[in-house]
Amino acid sequence: MLDPRTHAVRADIADVRLADRVFAPHYAAPLRRTVAREAPLREARGADSTVLATLPQGAAFDLIDMTGGVGWGIAVDSGLVGYVDLAAVQPQ
């Protein structure tokens, strides 16, 4: 079993790099993004959810899913998986 805190796996989608280890209805290749301004990485989609880390400006973020102004993916430096405001990230 993969740890969803450090492996980008949800019931509906997974990081394509995990395709040999987990079955998912959809796989996505991460899109490398840069954090444009300091932003919280949250455990869940909601703004009131637990903050896992604060991503500094300039940090790399591998974006896997974008829905409703919120991105889900991997904070590259820490390896933590979570949600971030899409307004805080930009293409590299």
N, C-alpha and C positions, 0 to 999 in steps of 0.2 A: 504494500500500500504506500502510495506517495503522499508526502506531507504537503497539503495545499498552501501552507505558509511559505514554502520554499520551492514548490513545483507548481507551475501554472496549469492547474487542472481544475475544472468545474464539471458539473453534471452535463452541461451543454457544449463545452468547448475545451480544447487543450492546446498547449504549445505543440506545434508540429515536431519539435525536437524530442518530444516524449512519445511519439507514435509507436515506437518499438516496445514501450513499457506500459502503455495504458490505452484502453479503448475509449473513444469519445465520438459522439455523433458528428462533431466538426473539429477540424484542426486548423490552426492559423499560424502562419509564419510571423514572428514578431517584427514590428517596424521600429527601428531604433529612433528614439526621440531624445531631445534635450530639454531639461527642465528650465524654463525661461525665467521663472521666479520661484523663490522658496515655496514649497507646497507640502502639505501633509500627505503621507501615504496611509490610507485607511484600510481597515480590515474588511469593511463592507461598503456598499455603495452610498449609504446615507451620510450626510454631513455630520451627524451626531455619533457616528460609529467610532470605535477605538482607533486612535492614531498609532500605527506601527513604527513610523519613523518620519522625520522631517527631511524631505529631499532638498538639498541645497541647489541654488541656481547653478546651472552648468552640468548637473548630474545627468548621467545616461539613464533612460527608461525604455525598456522593451515593451512596446504597446501591442497587446494581443486582441483586445476587444474595445469598441467604442460604442456607447449607447447613452443617449440623453445627456450629453455634455460631460460624461464621466468615462475615464479610460481605466481598463483593467490590464495589469501587466506586471513586469518584474523591474524592481529597482536594481540596476546592474551592480552597483557597488556593494550593496548589502545582501543581494540575492533574495530579498523579501518580495512576496507577491501581494499585491493589493490594488486599491483603487485610488485614482488621482483625478483632480479637476482637469478636464482637457484644455481649459484656457491657460493652464500653467505649463503646458508642454508644446514644443514646436519641432518640426522636422530638423534633423541634423544638417 
